[in-house]
């Protein structure tokens, strides 16, 4: 099962993610976030990191800023976590793969939310609705995604923690063929904002993939 570890800020931890079985590392380019990557790492350091797929997370950034960071850091894809319009996503997607994030509450119509973005984004990510932007560390009811054929590969996010392994395995079985692509984890695997407990991460990924 593919895992994206988001909110990375420590170069030595990024270097180890691939060996732990992670597929993606997420870097937050949102200055208001406590995990704002450029507070901890330079674009040159990010550029030289080639051991894992790099995802840049942006919130309502200017198009030129996003494309500049893609070039300077050699990002493999960008995750747009704000109020970006389909037209904005289309412009970015002409240059790099785009993951559009949607923050869900229990009664949202997923089909209605994603429809304007179907032809202009490569993937989606579903997270928990909260105040402001970015992750809340809270779960939403994954059941609203189980039976939905999203039509695009998507990341499941929203307060995923080490004890969710069995529930995630069950979700993956039920959502098979409906777009489920990867799991996105962040705050529940940290000792402090941006600093991961790599033992937790490694054990989680290992347990997810047991028996596969």
Secondary structure, DSSP 4 states (H G I P E B T S, - for coil): -EEEE-S---HHHHHHHHHHT--EEEEE--TTSTTBGGGTS-HHHHHH--SSEEEEEESS--HHHHHHHHHHHT-SEEEE-S---HHHHHHHHTTSEEEEEEEE-TT--HHHHHHTTTTT-SEEEEEE--SSSS--S----THHHHT---SSEEEE-SS--GGGHHHHHHHHHHTTTTTEEEEEE-GGGEEETTEE-HHHHHHHHHHHHTT-
